Amino acid sequence: MSMNVQETLTSPLVWHPQTAAEAWQYKQTYGIHSVFVAGGTLLRTHWESGAAPMPQHFIDLSAIRGLNEIRVGEEGLLIGGQSKLQECRTNPLLQRHFPMAVDAIRSIAAPSIRNLATIGGNIASIVGDSVPALLVYDASLIWYNGQTEQEEKLSDWLLAAGQSGYRNDRLLLSLKLPLKSETSRGDRDENSTNSKMKRFGAFHKVGRREAFTPSVVTAAVSGSITDTGLLNKIQIAVGGGQTIPRRLIEVEKEIVGTAVDGEMLRHLFDRALELYEPREDVFASASYRKQTAANLIVTELWKASGRFIGQGG
Ligand SMILES: Cc1cc2nc3c(=O)[nH]c(=O)nc-3n(C[C@H](O)[C@H](O)[C@H](O)COP(=O)(O)OP(=O)(O)OC[C@H]3O[C@@H](n4cnc5c(N)ncnc54)[C@H](O)[C@@H]3O)c2cc1C
C-alpha cells in the first residue's frame, strides 16, 4: 500500500489541453517541471537512457484541434506540428512539391515510430533528420507565444536555438513551406531569356548502417543549371548526429552564376569542409563527417552537370 502511495506521488501528471492557449498556460504554470509531449518517441529515449530526468508534468498536445492538418494556405503548404511523420510521408502535396522532405522523413526510424512521431517533435528536437531538407525549401515555423502567432524562418530559429542558455517555451503550431508556381517548379523551365533550365535535388542520410539508423551526416542539395552549364540556383543544407543543421549560404552565394566545372567543384568541396562544423561523438570524428558531407554535396552537383550540360537542345 505504501508503495502505491509513493508511486502516485512520483508519477508525472498528464494534462490534456484542448487549445494552444491552454497548452501554453500549463507551460507557464509548471515551467521547467513540465514538457510538451507530441509523439513522445524522442522524449522517452531521454528518460529511459537517464539522459534527462522525467518531468513532473506532461502537456499532451494530441487533443489540440487543428494541429494535425496538412493544407494549402495563402503563402504555402501548412503542416500542423502534430502531423505524424507517416502522414507527411504519404501526403500527395508533400510528395509532389517537397520530395526531399519526404525522402528525409522516410529515412527517420521505422514505420512503428513514424506512426507516433510528429513533424513538430522532429523540428523542435533541433537536430531532427527532416531539418536539412526543410531548410533547403526555406521553411518557416509558426509559433504560439501565449498571445499571438509568430512566424519565424527555420534558419533564424536554428541560429537562436544554437546559443547557450537558449530557452523556448513557445508552442510550435505549424510548419510553412513556400509553394512555387508550376512553371518555376517544373523540370524544364524557360526564363525571360529563353534559356532552358534543369532542376536537381536530393536528400542524403549517411548512418552507421543502411536503414533504421541514427544519422552521422545529412545533406540536402537542390538547384538548377542552364543548358550552357551555369549554376542558376543552389541551396545546400547539412546536419546529422547532434549537429544543428544549417544552410551553407556563404558558398551558395560564391558559386551561383558560375560554370559547374572542376574548378568550381573543388572550391565547393573546400568551402564545405570549412563551413560545416559537425559535432563529433564516439561513432564518427568531425573530420570523417566533414569529408562525407563535402563528398555528398559535390557529387550531387557533378551528377547534375553531367546529366544536363549539352542536353538543352
Ligand atoms: C528507435 C528510434 C529511432 C529514431 N530514429 C530517428 C532518426 O532516424 N532520425 C530522427 O530525426 N529522429 C529519430 N528518432 C527520434 C524521434 O523519433 C523523432 O525525432 C521524432 O520526430 C520526434 O517526434 P515526437 O512527436 O515523438 O516528439 P516528442 O518526443 O514528443 O518531442 C520531442 C521534443 O520536441 C518538443 N515538442 C514536440 N512538439 C512540440 C511542439 N508542437 N511545440 C514545441 N515543442 C514541441 C518536446 O517537448 C520535446 O522536447 C528516433 C527515435 C527512436 C525511439
Ligand as a Chemical Component Dictionary entry (heavy atoms), coordinates in Angstrom:
data_LIG
# 
_chem_comp.id                   LIG 
_chem_comp.type                 NON-POLYMER 
_chem_comp.pdbx_formal_charge   0 
_chem_comp.three_letter_code    LIG 
# 
loop_
_chem_comp_atom.comp_id 
_chem_comp_atom.atom_id 
_chem_comp_atom.alt_atom_id 
_chem_comp_atom.type_symbol 
_chem_comp_atom.charge 
_chem_comp_atom.model_Cartn_x 
_chem_comp_atom.model_Cartn_y 
_chem_comp_atom.model_Cartn_z 
_chem_comp_atom.pdbx_ordinal 
LIG C1  C1  C 0 14.155 3.858  -32.177 1  
LIG C2  C2  C 0 14.170 5.327  -32.534 2  
LIG C3  C3  C 0 14.760 5.719  -33.729 3  
LIG C4  C4  C 0 14.791 7.072  -34.073 4  
LIG N1  N1  N 0 15.374 7.440  -35.256 5  
LIG C5  C5  C 0 15.409 8.737  -35.616 6  
LIG C6  C6  C 0 16.003 9.128  -36.856 7  
LIG O1  O1  O 0 16.479 8.310  -37.652 8  
LIG N2  N2  N 0 16.022 10.461 -37.158 9  
LIG C7  C7  C 0 15.474 11.416 -36.330 10 
LIG O2  O2  O 0 15.499 12.600 -36.675 11 
LIG N3  N3  N 0 14.916 11.063 -35.151 12 
LIG C8  C8  C 0 14.865 9.763  -34.772 13 
LIG N4  N4  N 0 14.296 9.402  -33.571 14 
LIG C9  C9  C 0 13.826 10.459 -32.663 15 
LIG C10 C10 C 0 12.307 10.787 -32.776 16 
LIG O3  O3  O 0 11.535 9.642  -33.033 17 
LIG C11 C11 C 0 11.993 11.817 -33.874 18 
LIG O4  O4  O 0 12.835 12.951 -33.752 19 
LIG C12 C12 C 0 10.525 12.272 -33.812 20 
LIG O5  O5  O 0 10.189 13.016 -34.960 21 
LIG C13 C13 C 0 10.190 13.099 -32.571 22 
LIG O6  O6  O 0 8.812  13.421 -32.647 23 
LIG P1  P1  P 0 7.826  13.209 -31.418 24 
LIG O7  O7  O 0 6.492  13.678 -31.858 25 
LIG O8  O8  O 0 7.886  11.822 -30.903 26 
LIG O9  O9  O 0 8.479  14.223 -30.384 27 
LIG P2  P2  P 0 8.472  14.174 -28.788 28 
LIG O10 O10 O 0 9.368  13.088 -28.313 29 
LIG O11 O11 O 0 7.089  14.216 -28.263 30 
LIG O12 O12 O 0 9.136  15.604 -28.503 31 
LIG C14 C14 C 0 10.447 15.907 -28.917 32 
LIG C15 C15 C 0 10.796 17.328 -28.431 33 
LIG O13 O13 O 0 10.020 18.289 -29.134 34 
LIG C16 C16 C 0 9.240  19.070 -28.222 35 
LIG N5  N5  N 0 7.975  19.327 -28.914 36 
LIG C17 C17 C 0 7.202  18.413 -29.552 37 
LIG N6  N6  N 0 6.174  19.014 -30.152 38 
LIG C18 C18 C 0 6.288  20.337 -29.889 39 
LIG C19 C19 C 0 5.517  21.492 -30.242 40 
LIG N7  N7  N 0 4.421  21.410 -31.010 41 
LIG N8  N8  N 0 5.927  22.705 -29.798 42 
LIG C20 C20 C 0 7.045  22.820 -29.039 43 
LIG N9  N9  N 0 7.820  21.767 -28.682 44 
LIG C21 C21 C 0 7.439  20.544 -29.098 45 
LIG C22 C22 C 0 9.108  18.219 -26.976 46 
LIG O14 O14 O 0 8.867  18.997 -25.820 47 
LIG C23 C23 C 0 10.477 17.556 -26.958 48 
LIG O15 O15 O 0 11.438 18.445 -26.440 49 
LIG C24 C24 C 0 14.232 8.047  -33.204 50 
LIG C25 C25 C 0 13.624 7.632  -32.003 51 
LIG C26 C26 C 0 13.595 6.294  -31.675 52 
LIG C27 C27 C 0 12.932 5.880  -30.391 53 
# 
loop_
_chem_comp_bond.comp_id 
_chem_comp_bond.atom_id_1 
_chem_comp_bond.atom_id_2 
_chem_comp_bond.value_order 
_chem_comp_bond.pdbx_ordinal 
LIG C1  C2  SING 1  
LIG C2  C3  SING 2  
LIG C2  C26 DOUB 3  
LIG C3  C4  DOUB 4  
LIG C4  N1  SING 5  
LIG C4  C24 SING 6  
LIG N1  C5  DOUB 7  
LIG C5  C6  SING 8  
LIG C5  C8  SING 9  
LIG C6  O1  DOUB 10 
LIG C6  N2  SING 11 
LIG N2  C7  SING 12 
LIG C7  O2  DOUB 13 
LIG C7  N3  SING 14 
LIG N3  C8  DOUB 15 
LIG C8  N4  SING 16 
LIG N4  C9  SING 17 
LIG N4  C24 SING 18 
LIG C9  C10 SING 19 
LIG C10 O3  SING 20 
LIG C10 C11 SING 21 
LIG C11 O4  SING 22 
LIG C11 C12 SING 23 
LIG C12 O5  SING 24 
LIG C12 C13 SING 25 
LIG C13 O6  SING 26 
LIG O6  P1  SING 27 
LIG P1  O7  DOUB 28 
LIG P1  O8  SING 29 
LIG P1  O9  SING 30 
LIG O9  P2  SING 31 
LIG P2  O10 DOUB 32 
LIG P2  O11 SING 33 
LIG P2  O12 SING 34 
LIG O12 C14 SING 35 
LIG C14 C15 SING 36 
LIG C15 O13 SING 37 
LIG C15 C23 SING 38 
LIG O13 C16 SING 39 
LIG C16 N5  SING 40 
LIG C16 C22 SING 41 
LIG N5  C17 SING 42 
LIG N5  C21 SING 43 
LIG C17 N6  DOUB 44 
LIG N6  C18 SING 45 
LIG C18 C19 SING 46 
LIG C18 C21 DOUB 47 
LIG C19 N7  SING 48 
LIG C19 N8  DOUB 49 
LIG N8  C20 SING 50 
LIG C20 N9  DOUB 51 
LIG N9  C21 SING 52 
LIG C22 O14 SING 53 
LIG C22 C23 SING 54 
LIG C23 O15 SING 55 
LIG C24 C25 DOUB 56 
LIG C25 C26 SING 57 
LIG C26 C27 SING 58 
# 
